[in-house]
Amino acid sequence: MIAIDASAFKKMLILCDKLCGTVEPSLRYISFYHRDGLRMMTSDGCARLEIFVGVSNPFFGVYNVPIDLLKVFLSDIKGEDVVMDFEEHSVIFRTGNEIMRIKTKPLEKLPEKVVFERLCSVGKSDFGDAVNFTSSILDEGEFLGIHLEGNTIITYGSTSDLLAVYFVPTFSKNTFSIRIPYTTARHVYKFLEHCDDFELNLGDFFGDLVIKLQYMTLDICGEMVPREEIEKLKKIINEESLDRLEARVDIFSRFIRKASGITTRGMRMEISRFGDTLRFSARSQGVQYSADIITKEGKAFKVSFSPHKMRSALSRMKTKKVYLDITTNYLRISNVSGSKIVFIPLS
């Protein structure tokens, strides 16, 4: 038996809810078990979150409880304790004059304990912003890359026409790379949005990425990143700028937004420069749209890309102006600090 403040328990429930997501209803469960105290765990099928709830009497097995039942039970409870009791074939939740008993047969095997090798520490807001920005151009079935090397974490998302990159400062002598599914990346971002911790400790658990917080451990599955992919990424990042333009992000975003409203998803728009004119253009089902910005004369270029995905990335840049750098092979669009970049292959 254990008693826990209802507000604290609801906060834990929110974190579990954000992490497991809504894509697969069969995964919307919380597992309760005893390992050096009461712990609760949930998973989206790739990321697995374990929360230390508090000291409790030992009990045997793992009790699975639907998240949505707990959300209903706790929805209007404030300023009270929630008492949890684990019996042989049921788990009981009590608060005030309310009680909810859930029949469930406990499983025997406890979840695997995560013992990881520490990699580095990083600010929660920086890491969350990085995951949010670089996953914004991705779709289901695609992967977010994370690479740690030389006191920098690089997160990156790549599609057929865009590459989004974010640089997060850290301090580490370790090297680590992983690719995690897009859906899990979004769940991780939403989870981090609701965390109170200011700093994250990142770790390596047999190739999984571990995020350790004060009372929580998040273990994220993924794929190994081929060395060739990292070398290609570095080569793109290090391409020298041959010409640079500046643009107000509100004007730049306005043209992208209108192009995305005219075109359907999957269609592309173009940005081109000839002489002193920077042109935005899009076509869709008999509709043609264009907008011009007069700039200094410089190197001509043309790029083609999805306006919907670019719009998502621009909305997360949080800057008043963007730099447009023309390199040998790419148009590089970045915020003022250069921490957020979108690369578009030149046509």
C-alpha positions as CSV (number, residue, x, y, z in Angstrom):
1,M,0.0,0.0,0.0
2,I,1.1,3.5,-0.7
3,A,-0.5,7.0,-0.5
4,I,0.6,9.7,-2.9
5,D,-0.6,13.3,-3.4
6,A,-3.2,13.4,-6.1
7,S,-1.6,16.3,-7.9
8,A,1.8,14.6,-8.0
9,F,0.1,11.4,-9.3
10,K,-1.8,13.2,-12.0
11,K,1.5,14.8,-13.1
12,M,3.0,11.4,-13.5
13,L,0.0,10.2,-15.4
14,I,0.3,13.1,-17.8
15,L,3.9,12.2,-18.5
16,C,2.9,8.6,-19.2
17,D,0.0,9.8,-21.4
18,K,2.3,12.0,-23.5
19,L,5.0,9.3,-23.9
20,C,2.8,6.4,-24.9
21,G,0.8,8.5,-27.4
22,T,-2.5,7.6,-29.0
23,V,-1.4,5.8,-32.2
24,E,-1.7,2.3,-30.7
25,P,-4.5,2.0,-28.1
26,S,-3.2,-1.4,-27.0
27,L,-0.1,0.3,-25.6
28,R,-2.1,2.8,-23.4
29,Y,-1.3,1.0,-20.2
30,I,0.7,1.7,-17.1
31,S,2.5,-1.1,-15.4
32,F,2.9,-1.0,-11.6
33,Y,5.6,-3.0,-9.8
34,H,7.9,-3.0,-6.8
35,R,11.6,-2.6,-7.3
36,D,13.2,-0.7,-4.4
37,G,9.9,1.0,-4.0
38,L,6.8,1.4,-6.2
39,R,7.5,2.1,-9.8
40,M,5.2,2.8,-12.8
41,M,6.1,2.2,-16.4
42,T,4.6,2.9,-19.9
43,S,5.8,2.5,-23.5
44,D,4.9,3.5,-27.0
45,G,6.5,0.3,-28.3
46,C,9.9,1.9,-28.7
47,A,10.4,4.4,-25.9
48,R,10.0,3.0,-22.3
49,L,9.4,5.4,-19.3
50,E,9.9,4.3,-15.7
51,I,8.9,6.6,-12.9
52,F,9.8,6.1,-9.2
53,V,6.5,6.7,-7.3
54,G,7.7,6.3,-3.7
55,V,8.5,3.9,-0.9
56,S,5.9,1.2,-0.5
57,N,5.4,-2.2,1.0
58,P,6.8,-4.9,-1.3
59,F,4.4,-6.9,-3.5
60,F,4.8,-9.5,-6.2
61,G,4.3,-9.1,-9.9
62,V,3.4,-6.5,-12.5
63,Y,-0.1,-4.9,-12.6
64,N,-1.2,-3.4,-15.9
65,V,-3.8,-0.6,-15.6
66,P,-5.4,1.3,-18.6
67,I,-4.2,4.9,-18.6
68,D,-7.7,6.2,-19.7
69,L,-9.3,4.6,-16.6
70,L,-6.9,6.4,-14.3
71,K,-7.5,9.7,-16.2
72,V,-11.2,9.4,-15.6
73,F,-10.8,8.5,-11.9
74,L,-8.4,11.3,-11.2
75,S,-10.0,13.9,-13.5
76,D,-11.6,16.2,-10.8
77,I,-9.6,15.1,-7.7
78,K,-7.7,17.9,-6.0
79,G,-5.8,18.3,-2.7
80,E,-6.3,14.7,-1.6
81,D,-4.1,11.6,-1.4
82,V,-4.6,8.6,-3.7
83,V,-4.1,5.3,-1.9
84,M,-3.0,2.4,-4.0
85,D,-3.3,-1.2,-2.8
86,F,-2.1,-4.3,-4.8
87,E,-4.0,-7.5,-4.0
88,E,-3.6,-11.0,-5.5
89,H,-6.0,-10.4,-8.5
90,S,-6.8,-6.7,-8.4
91,V,-5.4,-3.2,-7.9
92,I,-7.3,-0.7,-5.8
93,F,-7.3,3.1,-6.0
94,R,-8.9,5.1,-3.2
95,T,-9.3,8.8,-2.6
96,G,-11.8,10.5,-0.3
97,N,-15.1,8.6,-0.5
98,E,-14.3,7.1,-4.0
99,I,-12.8,3.8,-4.8
100,M,-11.9,2.0,-8.1
101,R,-11.0,-1.7,-8.1
102,I,-9.5,-3.1,-11.3
103,K,-9.4,-6.9,-11.7
104,T,-6.1,-7.8,-13.3
105,K,-3.8,-10.9,-13.1
106,P,-0.3,-9.7,-12.3
107,L,2.5,-10.8,-14.6
108,E,5.5,-12.5,-13.0
109,K,8.4,-11.0,-14.8
110,L,9.5,-7.5,-13.9
111,P,10.7,-5.1,-16.7
112,E,14.4,-5.1,-17.4
113,K,16.4,-2.8,-15.2
114,V,18.1,-0.1,-17.2
115,V,21.8,0.3,-16.2
116,F,23.5,2.7,-18.6
117,E,26.8,4.2,-19.5
118,R,26.6,8.0,-19.0
119,L,27.3,10.1,-22.1
120,C,26.7,13.7,-21.2
121,S,24.4,16.3,-19.7
122,V,22.3,18.7,-21.7
123,G,19.7,21.4,-21.0
124,K,16.1,20.0,-21.3
125,S,14.8,23.0,-23.3
126,D,17.7,22.8,-25.8
127,F,17.3,19.1,-26.3
128,G,13.5,19.3,-26.6
129,D,13.8,22.2,-29.0
130,A,16.2,20.2,-31.1
131,V,14.0,17.1,-31.3
132,N,11.0,19.3,-32.1
133,F,12.7,21.3,-34.9
134,T,14.4,18.5,-36.7
135,S,11.5,16.1,-36.5
136,S,9.1,18.8,-37.9
137,I,9.9,17.9,-41.5
138,L,9.5,14.1,-41.1
139,D,6.6,11.8,-41.6
140,E,5.6,8.5,-40.1
141,G,8.0,5.8,-41.1
142,E,11.0,8.2,-41.2
143,F,13.7,8.5,-38.6
144,L,15.3,11.3,-36.5
145,G,19.1,11.1,-36.2
146,I,21.0,12.0,-33.0
147,H,24.8,12.2,-33.1
148,L,27.1,13.1,-30.2
149,E,30.7,14.0,-30.9
150,G,33.2,16.7,-29.8
151,N,31.0,18.6,-27.2
152,T,28.1,18.9,-29.7
153,I,24.9,16.9,-30.1
154,I,23.6,17.1,-33.7
155,T,20.0,16.2,-34.2
156,Y,18.9,15.9,-37.9
157,G,15.9,14.9,-40.0
158,S,16.2,14.1,-43.6
159,T,13.7,13.8,-46.4
160,S,14.0,13.6,-50.2
161,D,14.2,17.4,-50.5
162,L,15.0,18.8,-47.0
163,L,17.6,18.3,-44.3
164,A,16.9,19.9,-40.9
165,V,19.9,20.2,-38.5
166,Y,20.1,21.5,-34.9
167,F,23.3,21.9,-32.9
168,V,23.1,21.4,-29.1
169,P,26.1,22.3,-26.9
170,T,27.3,19.9,-24.3
171,F,30.5,18.6,-22.8
172,S,31.6,15.0,-23.5
173,K,34.5,12.9,-24.6
174,N,32.1,10.2,-25.8
175,T,30.8,9.4,-29.3
176,F,27.3,8.1,-29.8
177,S,24.8,7.9,-32.7
178,I,21.2,6.6,-33.1
179,R,18.2,6.9,-35.3
180,I,14.8,6.8,-33.6
181,P,11.4,6.5,-35.3
182,Y,9.5,9.7,-36.1
183,T,6.5,8.8,-34.0
184,T,8.7,8.1,-30.9
185,A,10.6,11.4,-31.5
186,R,7.3,13.3,-31.3
187,H,6.3,11.4,-28.1
188,V,9.7,12.2,-26.5
189,Y,9.2,15.9,-27.3
190,K,5.7,16.0,-25.8
191,F,7.0,14.2,-22.8
192,L,9.9,16.7,-22.3
193,E,7.5,19.6,-22.7
194,H,5.7,18.5,-19.5
195,C,8.9,17.6,-17.4
196,D,9.9,19.9,-14.6
197,D,13.6,19.0,-14.8
198,F,16.0,21.6,-16.2
199,E,18.8,19.2,-17.1
200,L,18.9,15.8,-18.7
201,N,21.6,13.1,-18.4
202,L,22.0,11.1,-21.6
203,G,23.3,7.5,-21.5
204,D,23.9,4.5,-23.7
205,F,22.1,1.2,-22.8
206,F,23.3,-1.4,-25.3
207,G,22.8,1.0,-28.2
208,D,19.5,2.5,-26.8
209,L,19.5,6.2,-25.9
210,V,18.7,6.7,-22.2
211,I,17.4,10.0,-20.8
212,K,17.8,10.1,-17.0
213,L,15.9,12.6,-15.0
214,Q,15.6,13.0,-11.2
215,Y,12.9,10.3,-10.6
216,M,12.5,9.0,-14.1
217,T,14.4,6.9,-16.7
218,L,13.5,7.0,-20.4
219,D,14.9,4.3,-22.6
220,I,14.6,4.9,-26.3
221,C,15.1,2.2,-28.9
222,G,16.7,2.9,-32.3
223,E,18.9,1.9,-35.2
224,M,22.6,2.2,-35.5
225,V,23.7,5.0,-37.8
226,P,26.2,4.0,-40.6
227,R,29.5,5.9,-40.4
228,E,29.0,6.9,-44.0
229,E,25.8,8.8,-43.1
230,I,27.6,10.8,-40.4
231,E,30.4,11.6,-42.8
232,K,28.0,12.7,-45.4
233,L,26.2,14.9,-42.9
234,K,29.4,16.6,-41.8
235,K,30.3,17.2,-45.4
236,I,27.0,19.0,-46.0
237,I,27.3,21.0,-42.8
238,N,30.8,22.2,-43.6
239,E,30.1,23.3,-47.2
240,E,31.4,26.9,-47.6
241,S,29.0,29.7,-48.2
242,L,29.6,31.3,-51.7
243,D,26.9,34.0,-51.3
244,R,24.6,35.2,-48.5
245,L,21.2,36.9,-48.4
246,E,19.2,38.0,-45.4
247,A,15.4,37.9,-45.2
248,R,12.8,38.9,-42.6
249,V,11.3,35.7,-41.4
250,D,7.7,37.1,-41.3
251,I,7.9,37.9,-45.0
252,F,9.7,34.7,-45.9
253,S,7.2,32.6,-43.9
254,R,4.2,34.4,-45.5
255,F,5.1,33.4,-49.0
256,I,5.8,29.8,-47.8
257,R,2.5,29.7,-46.0
258,K,0.6,30.9,-49.1
259,A,2.3,28.4,-51.3
260,S,1.4,25.6,-48.9
261,G,-2.2,26.7,-48.9
262,I,-2.3,26.6,-52.7
263,T,-0.6,23.2,-53.1
264,T,-1.6,19.9,-51.8
265,R,0.6,17.8,-49.6
266,G,3.4,16.1,-51.6
267,M,3.6,18.9,-54.1
268,R,6.6,21.3,-54.3
269,M,7.2,25.0,-54.7
270,E,10.3,26.7,-55.9
271,I,12.6,29.5,-54.7
272,S,14.9,31.0,-57.4
273,R,17.2,34.0,-57.7
274,F,18.1,35.7,-60.9
275,G,19.9,39.1,-60.8
276,D,18.4,41.1,-57.9
277,T,15.1,39.1,-57.7
278,L,14.3,36.4,-55.2
279,R,11.2,34.6,-56.5
280,F,8.8,32.2,-54.7
281,S,6.5,30.2,-57.0
282,A,4.0,27.4,-56.8
283,R,1.5,25.7,-59.1
284,S,-1.5,23.5,-58.4
285,Q,-4.5,22.4,-60.5
286,G,-4.6,25.5,-62.8
287,V,-3.5,27.9,-60.0
288,Q,-0.2,29.7,-60.3
289,Y,1.3,31.8,-57.5
290,S,4.5,33.9,-57.3
291,A,6.0,36.5,-55.1
292,D,9.2,38.5,-55.5
293,I,11.7,40.1,-53.1
294,I,14.2,42.6,-54.5
295,T,17.7,41.9,-53.1
296,K,21.3,42.6,-54.1
297,E,22.5,41.0,-57.2
298,G,24.4,37.8,-56.6
299,K,24.8,34.1,-57.4
300,A,21.8,32.6,-59.2
301,F,20.2,29.4,-57.9
302,K,16.9,27.4,-57.9
303,V,15.6,25.0,-55.3
304,S,12.4,22.8,-55.2
305,F,10.8,21.5,-51.9
306,S,7.7,20.8,-50.0
307,P,6.2,24.1,-48.7
308,H,4.3,22.3,-46.0
309,K,7.4,20.8,-44.4
310,M,9.4,24.0,-44.8
311,R,6.5,25.9,-43.1
312,S,6.8,23.5,-40.1
313,A,10.5,24.1,-39.8
314,L,10.3,27.9,-40.2
315,S,7.6,28.1,-37.5
316,R,10.1,26.5,-35.0
317,M,13.1,28.7,-35.9
318,K,12.0,31.5,-33.4
319,T,14.0,34.2,-35.1
320,K,13.2,37.6,-36.7
321,K,15.4,37.0,-39.7
322,V,17.0,34.1,-41.6
323,Y,20.2,33.8,-43.5
324,L,20.1,32.2,-47.0
325,D,23.6,30.9,-47.9
326,I,24.3,29.4,-51.3
327,T,26.9,26.7,-51.1
328,T,28.2,24.5,-53.9
329,N,25.3,22.0,-53.6
330,Y,22.7,23.5,-51.3
331,L,20.7,26.5,-50.2
332,R,21.2,26.8,-46.5
333,I,18.5,28.6,-44.5
334,S,19.5,29.3,-40.9
335,N,18.5,31.4,-37.8
336,V,20.8,34.2,-36.7
337,S,22.8,32.0,-34.2
338,G,23.2,29.2,-36.8
339,S,21.9,26.6,-34.4
340,K,18.9,25.7,-36.6
341,I,19.5,25.0,-40.3
342,V,17.5,23.7,-43.2
343,F,19.5,22.5,-46.3
344,I,17.8,22.3,-49.7
345,P,19.6,20.6,-52.6
346,L,20.2,23.0,-55.6
347,S,18.4,22.1,-58.8
